[in-house]
Amino acid sequence: MTRPNATTRNVNVIHNKRAAAGAAAFVFRKVYMCHLKSGNVFNMIYDVVRQIPRGKVATYGQIAMLIGNPRMSRVVGYALHVNPEPGVIPCHRVVNRFGELSGAFAFGGENRQRELLSAEGITFLPNGRVDHKKHRWI
């Protein structure tokens, strides 16, 4: 049996904190534990984002925590900006910590992210932000 390193401890903490969320946390743990061995950060980010279900959103910071480094939220944003498979990797489901959407340059024009999220049943608050209470993934 191997001793847990800092990354595996982070994964276990996240898993334990979100155990009430059900099987989704377990799926994450398996996905990024597998990719930690490969060391490709962008692939780890893409694998986690692929797991976000329709009708749910996650934040850049949550994705960073799930790949083992909560200080990499900007790296998550960059990875999603250069998304190699826009139709497969649902980067439109990632918003900032306030529930705000990406700027007009992303997703094919102004309001495109909002259109994609609305089509999945995501609701917005009067200030235009995603309602995290209803739609937060984990």
Secondary structure as the mmCIF struct_conf table of DSSP 4:
data_model
#
loop_
_struct_conf.conf_type_id
_struct_conf.id
_struct_conf.beg_label_comp_id
_struct_conf.beg_label_asym_id
_struct_conf.beg_label_seq_id
_struct_conf.end_label_comp_id
_struct_conf.end_label_asym_id
_struct_conf.end_label_seq_id
HELX_LH_PP_P HELX_LH_PP_P1 THR A 2 PRO A 4
HELX_RH_AL_P HELX_RH_AL_P1 ALA A 6 LYS A 17
TURN_TY1_P TURN_TY1_P1 ARG A 18 ARG A 18
HELX_RH_3T_P HELX_RH_3T_P1 ALA A 19 ALA A 21
HELX_RH_AL_P HELX_RH_AL_P2 ALA A 23 SER A 38
HELX_RH_AL_P HELX_RH_AL_P3 VAL A 41 ARG A 50
TURN_TY1_P TURN_TY1_P2 GLN A 51 GLN A 51
HELX_LH_PP_P HELX_LH_PP_P2 ILE A 52 PRO A 53
TURN_TY1_P TURN_TY1_P3 ARG A 54 GLY A 55
STRN STRN1 VAL A 57 VAL A 57
STRN STRN2 ALA A 58 THR A 59
HELX_RH_AL_P HELX_RH_AL_P4 TYR A 60 LEU A 66
TURN_TY1_P TURN_TY1_P4 ILE A 67 GLY A 68
TURN_TY1_P TURN_TY1_P5 PRO A 70 ARG A 71
HELX_RH_AL_P HELX_RH_AL_P5 SER A 73 HIS A 81
TURN_TY1_P TURN_TY1_P6 VAL A 82 VAL A 82
BEND BEND1 PRO A 84 PRO A 84
TURN_TY1_P TURN_TY1_P7 PRO A 86 VAL A 88
BEND BEND2 ILE A 89 ILE A 89
HELX_RH_3T_P HELX_RH_3T_P2 CYS A 91 ARG A 93
STRN STRN3 VAL A 94 VAL A 95
TURN_TY1_P TURN_TY1_P8 ARG A 97 PHE A 98
BEND BEND3 GLY A 99 GLY A 99
HELX_LH_PP_P HELX_LH_PP_P3 GLU A 100 SER A 102
TURN_TY1_P TURN_TY1_P9 ALA A 104 PHE A 105
BEND BEND4 ALA A 106 ALA A 106
TURN_TY1_P TURN_TY1_P10 PHE A 107 GLY A 108
BEND BEND5 GLY A 109 GLY A 109
TURN_TY1_P TURN_TY1_P11 GLU A 110 ASN A 111
HELX_RH_AL_P HELX_RH_AL_P6 ARG A 112 ALA A 119
TURN_TY1_P TURN_TY1_P12 GLU A 120 GLY A 121
STRN STRN4 PHE A 124 PHE A 124
TURN_TY1_P TURN_TY1_P13 PRO A 126 ASN A 127
BEND BEND6 GLY A 128 GLY A 128
STRN STRN5 VAL A 130 VAL A 130
HELX_RH_AL_P HELX_RH_AL_P7 HIS A 132 HIS A 135
STRN STRN6 ARG A 136 ARG A 136
#
